[in-house]
Amino acid sequence: MTYDEVVLGRRSIRGYKPDPVPRGLIEEILRLAMRAPSSMNTQPWYFHVITGEPLDRIRAGNTERMLAGIPQSREFRTGQPFTGRHRERQIGVAKQLFAAMGIKRDDAERRQDWVMRGFRQFDAPVCVIITYDRELADSDDTAFDCGAVANALVNAAWSRGLGAVINSQGIMQSPVVREHARIPDEQVIMKSIALGWPDDSFPANAVVSERKPVEEAAVFLGFDR
């Protein structure tokens, strides 16, 4: 694929085939992702790549704790709930997904099941947990770098025929993730990325989220026109 084909063609994948992903292919993707820009070359990121039984234990633990009403314990700060245009965009993509899946507004059971998919890492065969050193927790550059490498990772995966979705639900029960992914105490859990071969029969995988136009996002100064 060309760069444009990767960027314009990539979608967030929320339904996966059960087929395993070779470790060598994941290593190849990580090598590409780690060429992402890094502030002063600090490269703060770590990747905990999980499949099989350890991932099943994380799925089960996340689900049990959430259904039991245990408050989320995400380690990376969440900030205030979205409002205004940001909330509108959040609702907009949810409407796209629910429409694709045929989930009605009053269908509480299916809406709940959809939410729980996130805590199950979308049933993907692989989950990548991104962490960084706790000593860097006060640095906004660290969060910026980890975001850059996550973006590079999902694009590299797409270029190799794999799908991915970056999500926070999968790491909201951090004690479960930390235990079964064997994450050291000196690292902060930031994000999870579900990874695997896309299931083309899963309706939500066809959803292309809307993007605001360049005219709304960018300000140009000093140009002739």
Secondary structure, DSSP 8 states (H G I E B T S, - for coil): --HHHHHHH--B---B-S----HHHHHHHHHHHTTS--GGG---EEEEEEEHHHHHHHHHHHHHHHHTT-----SS---S---HHHHHHHHHHHHHHHHHHT--TT-HHHHHHHHHHHHTGGG-SEEEEEEEEGGGTT-HHHHHHHHHHHHHHHHHHHHTT-EEEEESGGGSSHHHHHHHTT--TTEEEEEEEEEE-B-TT-GGGG-------HHHH----S---
